[in-house]
Amino acid sequence: SSRVVEIQSQMSERAVELLGLPEDRPCLLLDVGCGSGLSGDYISEEGHYWIGMDISPAMLDVAVEREVEGDLLLADVGHGIPFRPGTFDGCISISAVQWLCNADKKSHSPPKRLYRFFSTLYTALARGSRAVLQLYPENSEQLELITAQAMRAGFTGGMVVDYPNSAKAKKFFLCLFVGTSGTLPKGLGTECANEEPHQAKFTNERTRFRNVKGKSVKKSRDWILEKKERRRRQGKEVRADTKYTGRKRRPHF
């Protein structure tokens, strides 16, 4: 449903924000449990590159149909992250890591699978980078199990909880640092009275095609041209831009 899509997008945005990526260069990110590539779309819109891993062929088929910009890998992350050391500038995961707590087969040991995932993820990440894993823990034991295996694998960091006082909006982000102990970001909706109110900025520039974050409104002509330009840079075949690019088609009756 569109509500689910909207929540996914919000969480992807928040996860990427918590990564604290450098703004001056594109990064390569790993998306664990990328599904149909909704979080990947946001990464692409931000100008970064990504590789997505998922255990579900059906979900990855949808991602391929949707022509996502990332590369896709069918794999069980409980078997580890099969990339060379230092490959990624960051990792995000939306609503996926809690599944490693389930033993789906007799041979599955959740602590072992979690440790395999975290230790190989630690290696695949560049020093000084972060992994931000949004998850839905079933209970505090699950949370402790996941966190303990991450720390055992060498990560520092901890849980960032957004809107902790709201039953509906409460979200858990496991924010992990590689090789540097960063300061854990503050959760949204936690009381912080000492912040200055955001000053309104008055500018005379045209902001018609830009939304609040300075990005082009989705599906607008600018947005489409930017996307085509990114595709060209990636060496993909793209139709030439014409005056019809991004125009709405008239309905035919």
C-alpha positions in Angstrom: 0.0 0.0 0.0 1.1 3.6 -0.5 1.2 4.1 3.3 3.8 1.3 3.6 5.8 2.9 0.7 5.7 6.3 2.5 6.9 4.9 5.8 9.7 2.9 4.0 10.8 6.1 2.3 10.8 8.1 5.5 12.9 5.4 7.3 15.3 5.3 4.3 15.7 9.0 4.4 16.4 8.9 8.2 18.8 6.0 7.9 20.9 7.8 5.2 20.8 11.0 7.3 22.2 9.0 10.3 25.0 7.7 8.1 26.4 11.3 8.0 27.9 10.9 4.6 30.4 13.4 3.1 28.5 15.9 0.9 31.2 16.5 -1.6 31.4 13.1 -3.3 29.2 10.2 -4.2 29.5 7.1 -2.0 28.9 3.4 -2.5 26.4 2.0 0.0 25.2 -1.5 0.8 21.5 -2.0 1.3 20.8 -5.1 3.4 17.4 -6.6 2.7 16.8 -4.1 -0.1 13.5 -5.7 -1.2 12.0 -4.0 -4.2 14.5 -1.2 -4.0 12.5 1.6 -2.3 15.4 2.6 0.0 17.7 2.4 -3.0 15.6 4.9 -4.9 16.3 7.4 -2.1 20.0 6.6 -2.1 20.1 7.2 -5.9 18.2 10.5 -5.6 20.8 11.7 -3.1 23.4 11.0 -5.8 25.0 7.9 -4.3 25.5 4.4 -5.7 24.3 1.2 -4.0 24.3 -2.6 -4.1 21.3 -4.3 -2.6 21.2 -7.8 -1.1 18.0 -9.7 -0.5 17.0 -13.3 0.2 13.7 -13.0 -1.8 13.9 -13.6 -5.6 10.3 -12.3 -5.9 11.2 -8.9 -4.3 14.4 -8.6 -6.4 12.3 -9.3 -9.5 10.1 -6.3 -8.6 13.3 -4.2 -8.2 14.5 -5.2 -11.6 11.0 -4.4 -13.1 11.1 -1.0 -11.4 14.5 -0.4 -13.1 16.3 0.6 -9.9 19.7 2.1 -10.3 21.6 -0.2 -7.9 23.1 -3.6 -8.5 21.2 -6.5 -6.9 22.5 -9.7 -5.2 20.3 -12.6 -4.2 21.8 -13.8 -0.9 21.1 -14.7 2.7 23.1 -12.2 4.8 23.1 -14.8 7.6 25.8 -16.5 5.5 27.9 -13.3 5.5 28.5 -10.3 3.3 30.6 -11.5 0.3 32.6 -8.3 -0.6 36.2 -7.3 -0.4 37.4 -5.4 2.7 36.6 -1.7 2.7 34.3 -1.9 -0.3 31.5 0.3 1.1 31.3 3.8 2.5 28.2 2.9 4.5 25.4 0.4 5.0 21.7 0.9 5.5 19.0 -1.7 6.2 15.3 -1.1 6.6 13.2 -3.6 8.6 15.4 -6.6 7.8 18.0 -7.5 10.5 15.4 -8.8 13.0 14.8 -11.8 10.7 18.2 -13.1 11.6 16.9 -13.8 15.1 14.6 -16.5 13.7 15.9 -20.0 13.3 14.1 -21.1 10.1 16.1 -24.3 9.7 17.3 -26.8 12.3 20.9 -25.9 11.4 20.3 -22.1 12.0 21.7 -20.6 15.2 20.6 -17.0 15.5 23.7 -15.8 17.5 26.0 -17.5 14.9 24.1 -16.0 11.9 24.1 -12.6 13.5 27.8 -12.8 14.3 28.6 -14.0 10.7 26.6 -11.1 9.3 28.1 -8.4 11.6 31.7 -9.6 11.4 31.7 -9.8 7.5 29.8 -6.4 7.3 32.5 -4.9 9.6 35.2 -6.0 7.2 33.3 -4.9 4.0 32.9 -1.3 5.4 35.6 1.3 5.0 37.2 2.5 8.2 35.4 5.5 9.7 32.1 4.6 8.0 28.8 3.7 9.6 26.0 1.1 9.3 22.5 2.2 10.2 20.1 -0.7 10.6 16.4 0.1 11.2 14.7 -2.8 12.8 11.5 -4.0 14.5 12.7 -5.9 17.6 10.1 -8.3 19.0 11.3 -7.8 22.5 14.3 -6.6 24.6 16.0 -10.0 24.4 16.2 -9.7 20.6 17.5 -6.2 20.9 20.3 -7.4 23.3 21.1 -10.4 21.1 21.5 -8.2 18.0 23.5 -5.5 19.8 25.8 -8.0 21.5 26.8 -9.7 18.3 27.4 -6.3 16.6 29.7 -5.3 19.4 31.4 -8.7 19.4 32.2 -8.1 15.7 34.1 -4.9 16.5 31.4 -2.2 16.0 30.9 0.6 18.5 27.8 2.7 18.7 24.3 1.9 19.8 20.6 2.3 19.4 19.0 5.6 18.3 15.3 5.6 19.1 13.1 8.1 17.3 9.9 9.2 19.0 10.4 7.0 22.0 7.2 8.2 23.6 4.9 7.4 20.7 3.5 3.9 20.2 3.0 4.4 16.5 6.0 6.5 15.4 8.7 4.9 17.6 11.5 3.6 15.5 14.7 1.8 16.3 17.9 2.5 14.4 21.0 0.5 15.3 23.8 3.0 14.5 27.2 1.4 14.2 30.6 2.9 13.8 33.6 1.2 12.1 37.0 1.9 13.6 36.1 5.2 15.1 33.9 5.8 18.1 31.6 8.6 16.9 29.0 10.4 19.0 25.7 8.7 18.8 23.1 10.9 17.0 20.1 12.1 19.0 16.8 10.4 18.4 14.0 12.5 16.9 11.2 13.6 19.2 13.4 13.3 22.3 13.1 16.4 24.4 15.7 19.0 23.5 14.6 22.4 24.7 18.1 24.0 24.3 17.9 24.2 20.5 17.5 27.5 18.8 14.3 27.7 16.7 15.0 27.3 13.0 15.4 30.8 11.5 13.3 31.4 8.5 15.5 32.3 5.5 14.3 34.8 3.0 15.5 34.3 -0.6 14.3 35.5 -3.9 15.3 32.5 -5.8 12.7 30.4 -7.6 12.0 27.3 -5.6 9.2 26.1 -7.8 10.9 22.8 -8.8 12.6 22.2 -5.5 11.1 20.8 -2.4 12.2 21.7 1.1 15.4 19.5 1.0 16.6 21.2 -2.2 15.8 18.2 -4.4 13.6 18.3 -7.4 10.0 17.3 -6.9 9.6 13.6 -7.8 8.5 13.0 -11.4 8.9 16.7 -12.3 10.8 17.5 -15.5 13.9 18.5 -13.5 13.8 15.2 -11.6 13.5 13.2 -14.7 16.4 15.0 -16.4 18.6 14.6 -13.3 17.8 10.9 -13.3 18.6 10.5 -17.0 21.8 12.3 -16.5 22.8 10.0 -13.6 22.0 7.0 -15.8 24.2 8.4 -18.6 27.1 8.8 -16.2 26.6 5.1 -15.3 27.1 4.3 -18.9 23.5 3.2 -19.4 21.5 3.7 -22.6 19.1 6.6 -22.2 16.7 8.3 -24.7 17.7 11.8 -25.8 16.0 14.7 -24.0 13.3 16.5 -26.0 10.7 19.1 -25.3 8.3 16.2 -24.4 10.5 14.9 -21.6 8.5 14.9 -18.4 5.3 16.1 -20.0 2.0 14.6 -18.8 0.2 12.6 -21.5 -3.3 13.7 -22.3 -5.9 11.0 -21.4 -7.4 9.4 -24.5 -11.1 8.6 -24.4 
